[in-house]
């Protein structure tokens, strides 16, 4: 695996975890307990990780010569909870 792919896999995993924390911990804290700072901090971190995810996805897609369809699938995986982990398994099996 290239370093671009390893970097992408790492950020994809971290971004996936941040998304789950945002959805299943921070948002319930905000809407059930009134702790709005949880979403503010987690959302900010997730936003930065999402931007890194997109950039590293494009870089890995270029270096690994992914098809346009696979690149779009990888980008879309960041929008669905748990999908980045599914994508990681697919990338490991691909190589």
N, C-alpha and C positions, 0 to 999 in steps of 0.2 A: 504494500500500500504506500502511496505517496504521502509526503508530509501534509500536502493540501487536504487529502482525504482524512488523514488522522486528525488534523485540526478541525475539520468540519464535523467529524463524528464526535469529537469532544464537546464542541460548542452546541451541537444538536442535543446531546444528552443533557447538558446544563440548561439549555433553553427549555427543553421538555420538562425538566424538574421545576423550573421557575414558573412555567405555565400552570402546572398542577398545583403548586403552592398558591399561586394567584387565585385559581378557580376554587380550590377546595379548602383553603385555610384563610387567606386574606379576605376574600369576598364574604364568606360567612361571618368573619370577625366584624367586618364593616356593617353588614346588613342585619345581623342578629344581635350584635353586642354594641354597635355604635362606635367601633374603633376604626375610624376612617384612615388613620395613618398607616394601617397595615396595607391597604390597597395602594396608597400613595407610594410607599417605599418599594413594595414588591412590584407594582406596576412599572415604576421607573426602571428598576433593575431588569425586569422582563423586556421592556422596550429596548434597552441597550443590547441585551442578548439577542433579541429578534433581529436587530440591524446587523449584528455580527453574523448571525445565522445566514441571513440573505447574502451578505458579501462572501462568506466562506463557501456557501452553497454554489454560488456562481463560479468562484475560483476552482473548487473541486470539480464541478461539472466540466469546466473547460480543460483542466489538467487530465481528467479521467476520460474525457471524450464521451460524456453521457449524451444520450439523445435528447432532443428538446422535450419530448414527452416525459422522460425520466427526470429531467431537471425540473419541469413543472410539478411533477409528482413530489419531488423532494421539497420544493418550495411550499406546496400545499400541505405537506405533512406538519409544518409548523403551526398550522391553523386548527388542527384537530387534536384534542387531548389524547395522549399516549401514542400518537402516530410517529413521533420522532424516534421512539424506541423500536417500533416496527420497522422503520426505515433503516435503523442501525443494523438490525438483524439481516435485512435484505442486502445491505452493503457488505457485510462480513461474508455472506454466502456468495456474493457476486465475484469476490476475489479468491 
